[in-house]
Amino acid sequence: MSDKHLIVLTVNGIDHELLVEARWTLLDVLRHQVELTGTHVGCEHGVCGACTILVDEEPVRACLVYAVQAEGHAIRTVESLGTPTEPNDLQEAFSARHGLQCGFCTPGFLMLAEGFLTQRPTPSREEIREAVSANLCRCTGYQTIVDAIEDTARRRAGQTDPEPEAVR
């Protein structure tokens, strides 16, 4: 017997009325019912961070949250940041600084960084390193991801020197 619930999820500012089973994760509902596939399925244990989204502007692992728990909260996925033709500043920095090698972990890192920069708009390089250590990447070695986040923070703060410490 399945336990179904009618819920309304607010995803990227749009309300979605959905019939979900109590056991379905937010990750599965976002990908299969809301049809936003930018959030990637990784380890499904909350370790890798590939499924990181923002819930009420806080980074959250979508694989660890049941969809029914997310009702009444503002959910943001990587699709909220920009488009392929009009990326936001963080996406542009990831591209310019080569912070997206194979691209599998990139949506999770982008959402982690977006949430982090909301909480810490002018972080130190060490704070950025600590923040990104929450997600796993097998391709970049993290340096370029740190560079991209540092670059974005500087630009958002209105600093004219866009060169990260590692590039100088």
C-alpha positions in Angstrom: 0.0 0.0 0.0 1.4 3.4 -1.0 1.0 6.4 1.2 0.3 9.3 -1.2 0.2 13.0 -0.3 -0.9 16.0 -2.3 1.7 18.7 -1.7 2.6 22.1 -3.2 6.3 22.7 -3.7 7.6 26.1 -4.6 10.5 25.5 -6.9 12.3 28.5 -8.5 9.4 30.7 -7.6 6.8 28.5 -9.3 4.2 26.4 -7.3 3.9 22.8 -8.3 0.9 20.7 -7.0 2.1 17.2 -6.8 0.9 13.8 -5.7 3.9 12.1 -4.0 4.6 9.0 -2.0 5.8 9.7 1.5 9.1 7.8 0.8 10.0 9.9 -2.3 13.0 12.1 -1.9 13.0 15.7 -3.0 15.7 14.8 -5.5 13.5 12.3 -7.2 10.5 14.6 -7.2 12.5 17.5 -8.7 13.9 15.3 -11.4 10.9 13.1 -12.3 7.8 15.1 -11.5 8.9 18.7 -11.7 11.2 17.7 -14.6 14.2 19.8 -13.5 17.1 17.5 -14.2 20.0 20.0 -13.4 20.1 18.6 -9.9 22.2 15.4 -10.3 21.9 12.0 -8.6 25.2 11.1 -7.0 25.8 8.9 -4.0 22.2 9.1 -2.7 23.7 9.1 0.8 24.3 12.8 1.3 28.1 12.5 0.9 29.0 13.8 -2.5 26.9 17.0 -2.8 25.9 16.5 -6.5 22.3 17.0 -5.5 22.8 20.2 -3.5 20.0 22.7 -3.8 18.9 25.7 -1.8 15.9 25.4 0.6 15.1 28.8 2.1 18.5 29.9 0.7 20.4 27.3 2.7 22.4 24.6 0.9 20.6 21.2 1.4 21.3 17.7 0.0 18.1 16.9 -2.0 18.7 13.1 -1.6 18.3 13.4 2.2 15.0 15.3 2.3 11.6 13.8 1.7 9.5 15.8 -0.8 6.7 16.0 1.8 9.2 17.8 4.2 9.9 20.5 1.6 6.3 21.8 1.4 6.1 25.4 2.5 9.7 26.1 1.8 11.3 28.0 -1.0 13.3 25.6 -3.2 15.9 26.7 -5.7 17.7 24.5 -8.2 20.5 25.2 -10.5 18.0 26.2 -13.2 17.2 29.3 -11.1 20.7 30.8 -11.6 20.7 31.5 -15.3 20.3 30.0 -18.8 22.8 28.6 -21.3 22.5 31.8 -23.2 22.4 34.1 -20.2 24.4 32.6 -17.3 24.6 34.4 -14.0 27.8 35.8 -12.7 28.7 32.6 -10.7 28.2 30.4 -13.8 30.3 32.7 -15.9 33.1 32.6 -13.3 33.0 28.8 -13.2 33.4 28.8 -17.0 36.1 31.5 -17.1 38.1 29.9 -14.2 37.6 26.3 -15.6 35.7 25.2 -12.5 33.6 22.8 -14.4 35.6 19.9 -15.9 33.3 17.0 -16.6 30.3 19.0 -15.2 28.7 16.3 -13.1 29.4 17.9 -9.8 29.0 21.5 -11.1 25.3 22.0 -10.3 25.8 21.0 -6.7 28.9 23.3 -6.4 27.0 26.2 -8.0 24.2 25.9 -5.5 26.5 25.4 -2.6 28.5 28.5 -3.7 25.3 30.5 -4.2 24.0 29.7 -0.7 27.5 30.3 0.8 27.9 33.7 -0.9 24.5 34.7 0.4 25.6 33.9 3.9 29.2 35.1 3.5 29.3 37.8 0.7 33.0 38.6 1.3 34.6 35.3 2.4 38.3 34.7 2.8 39.9 32.1 0.5 40.2 29.8 3.4 36.5 30.1 4.2 35.8 29.3 0.5 38.0 26.2 0.7 36.2 25.1 3.9 32.8 25.6 2.2 33.6 23.6 -0.9 35.1 20.8 1.1 31.5 19.7 1.7 31.1 18.6 -2.0 33.2 16.1 -4.0 34.8 16.7 -7.3 37.1 14.1 -9.0 38.2 16.3 -11.9 39.2 19.9 -10.9 41.2 19.5 -7.8 39.0 22.3 -6.3 41.5 25.1 -7.0 39.6 26.4 -10.0 36.3 26.1 -8.1 37.7 28.2 -5.3 39.0 30.7 -7.9 35.6 31.0 -9.4 33.8 31.6 -6.1 36.5 34.1 -5.0 36.1 35.9 -8.3 32.4 36.0 -7.9 32.6 37.3 -4.4 35.0 40.1 -5.4 32.8 41.1 -8.3 29.7 41.1 -6.2 31.5 43.3 -3.7 32.4 45.7 -6.4 36.1 45.1 -6.3 37.9 45.7 -9.6 40.7 43.2 -9.1 39.1 40.0 -10.5 42.3 37.9 -10.4 42.2 35.2 -7.7 45.2 34.7 -5.5 46.2 31.5 -7.4 46.4 33.3 -10.8 48.6 36.1 -9.7 
